[in-house]
Amino acid sequence: MSLIYEKQIQVTEEHIDANHHVNNVQYVKWVEEIAAEHWDFVKHKTQNPDDIWMLLDHHIQYKKQVYLGEILTVKTYPKTPEGIRQPRKVEFYCNDKLVVDSLTLWVFIDKKTERIIRLESDWLDAL
């Protein structure tokens, strides 16, 4: 199975700001949504399907504006773990061009104890 998870989003009025393009905050919401969807898609293959991810750090780069009616292709994938931190890329494409690029850092949390779970460096191999 590929570690890449992908979906399409059609830009609607609710995504548009006063400047008539997708609001920057909307991309942040989409980053969190697609990360959660990807986890829901693969968590049954892990030893901790009931535990949760917590966002630590978020870097986003806006390269081009996107407007009402356009279709975004969103791709996400985890990168190699960095100690307790799990980097994740989220890329937004419009007409096959990268328009927004995001790198986030997450930690994995035991839902019951609310403590960080240290995943093995090769945990992604199971996916």
Phi, psi and omega per residue, in radians:
M1 nan 2.425 3.092
S2 -1.319 2.554 3.093
L3 -1.431 -0.018 -3.138
I4 -1.558 2.264 3.065
Y5 -2.014 2.382 -3.007
E6 -2.413 2.550 3.016
K7 -2.679 2.911 3.097
Q8 -2.004 2.575 3.115
I9 -2.306 2.274 3.014
Q10 -1.633 2.275 -3.120
V11 -1.287 2.174 3.135
T12 -2.053 3.071 -3.122
E13 -0.937 -0.662 -3.092
E14 -1.135 -0.324 -3.124
H15 -1.582 -0.185 -2.987
I16 -1.617 2.503 3.098
D17 -1.857 -2.985 -3.097
A18 -1.139 -0.297 3.113
N19 -1.605 0.121 3.061
H20 1.203 0.434 3.021
H21 -2.350 3.017 -3.123
V22 -1.044 2.255 3.126
N23 -1.146 2.390 -3.117
N24 -1.029 -0.618 3.128
V25 -1.130 -0.518 3.115
Q26 -1.079 -0.673 3.110
Y27 -1.086 -0.685 3.109
V28 -1.068 -0.756 3.094
K29 -1.061 -0.784 3.141
W30 -1.111 -0.659 3.102
V31 -1.016 -0.827 3.132
E32 -1.153 -0.711 -3.131
E33 -1.110 -0.807 -3.080
I34 -1.240 -0.561 3.062
A35 -1.089 -0.768 3.121
A36 -1.143 -0.726 3.113
E37 -1.088 -0.734 -3.135
H38 -1.110 -0.767 3.106
W39 -1.059 -0.775 3.114
D40 -1.040 -0.578 -3.119
F41 -1.257 -0.570 -3.030
V42 -1.968 -0.195 -2.974
K43 -1.059 -0.469 3.127
H44 -1.142 -0.262 3.132
K45 -1.604 0.042 -3.087
T46 -1.903 3.018 3.102
Q47 -1.484 -0.137 -3.053
N48 -2.275 0.995 -3.030
P49 -1.175 -0.306 -3.105
D50 -1.672 -0.114 -3.093
D51 -1.506 3.010 -2.936
I52 -2.243 2.782 3.072
W53 -1.772 2.455 3.075
M54 -2.129 2.280 -3.122
L55 -1.335 2.240 3.125
L56 -1.807 -0.724 -2.994
D57 -2.605 2.521 -3.072
H58 -2.458 2.165 3.029
H59 -2.103 2.275 -3.135
I60 -2.370 2.417 -3.131
Q61 -2.128 2.130 3.133
Y62 -1.687 2.053 -3.044
K63 -1.807 -0.494 -3.071
K64 -2.758 2.543 3.131
Q65 -1.355 2.632 3.104
V66 -2.203 2.472 -2.969
Y67 -2.110 2.941 -3.140
L68 -0.840 2.316 3.076
G69 1.547 -0.292 -3.129
E70 -1.275 2.740 -3.133
I71 -1.871 2.227 3.065
L72 -1.791 2.405 2.936
T73 -1.814 2.142 -3.093
V74 -1.944 2.234 3.123
K75 -2.146 2.390 3.075
T76 -2.370 2.645 3.092
Y77 -2.841 2.549 3.063
P78 -1.378 2.581 3.051
K79 -1.793 -3.140 -3.136
T80 -1.067 2.295 -3.138
P81 -1.027 2.623 3.099
E82 -2.141 1.462 -3.062
G83 1.168 -2.187 3.122
I84 -1.457 -0.143 -3.113
R85 -1.596 2.420 3.117
Q86 -2.034 1.852 3.087
P87 -1.282 2.572 3.100
R88 -2.446 2.317 3.045
K89 -1.699 2.476 2.959
V90 -2.331 2.169 -3.109
E91 -2.114 2.370 3.115
F92 -1.967 2.216 -3.141
Y93 -2.084 2.467 3.013
C94 -2.303 2.157 -3.067
N95 0.944 0.752 3.106
D96 1.142 0.257 3.109
K97 -2.000 2.360 3.101
L98 -1.181 2.081 -3.102
V99 -1.919 -0.468 3.095
V100 -2.517 2.374 -3.108
D101 -2.239 2.242 -3.081
S102 -2.271 2.455 2.989
L103 -2.234 2.145 3.129
T104 -2.100 2.708 3.041
L105 -2.073 2.298 -3.083
W106 -2.178 2.752 2.917
V107 -2.168 2.648 -3.105
F108 -1.685 2.265 -3.019
I109 -2.056 2.303 3.008
D110 -1.204 2.083 -3.044
K111 -1.070 -0.599 -3.085
K112 -1.395 -0.810 -3.061
T113 -1.593 -0.287 -3.081
E114 1.067 0.518 3.090
R115 -1.911 2.696 3.130
I116 -1.183 2.400 3.039
I117 -1.792 2.200 3.075
R118 -1.506 1.961 3.123
L119 -1.450 2.626 3.064
E120 -1.135 2.607 -3.094
S121 -1.089 -0.398 -3.130
D122 -1.785 0.312 -3.045
W123 -1.051 -0.493 -3.126
L124 -1.212 -0.347 -3.138
D125 -1.053 -0.500 -3.129
A126 -1.220 -0.341 -3.097
L127 -1.537 nan nan
